[in-house]
Amino acid sequence: MYLSNNDLTDLDTYAKRIRGEVLFARAWLLCEGQSAYLLLRYFASLLGTPLDQAGVTVIDFQNNGSPGAFVGLARAFEIPWIMICDNDQGGKEALHKKSGQKSDSAVNTDFLTSF
């Protein structure tokens, strides 16, 4: 596993801001933006299973670093993760950054989860 210095800086900043709670989660749900962050937490609450109580941390990777940094860290600590992205150009680019694929290649949906 390799994390660049920029990835490590982003992760350090993010972990300090949220006091490192992500490192104690049972699983990560990576999402592309603030709207998805709020909606995922809201709908889980409506269904009677607040994600925090289930040990699942929702991470808005778009505003807190790169998807590759979070995926690399999750793999290093063996934290199960799922990534949710829009099917627009920005979402496809996030998936390719995470996977190391070129942006014109097909996305392998089996690669979107560590479960």
Sequence and secondary structure as in RCSB ss.txt:
>XXXX:A:sequence
MYLSNNDLTDLDTYAKRIRGEVLFARAWLLCEGQSAYLLLRYFASLLGTPLDQAGVTVIDFQNNGSPGAFVGLAR
AFEIPWIMICDNDQGGKEALHKKSGQKSDSAVNTDFLTSF
>XXXX:A:secstr
    HHHHHHHHHHHHHTTTGGGG SEEEEESSHHHHHHHHHHHHHTT  TTTTTEEEEEGGGSS HHHHHHHHH
HTT  EEEE  SSHHHHHHHHHHHT  TTS   GGGGB  
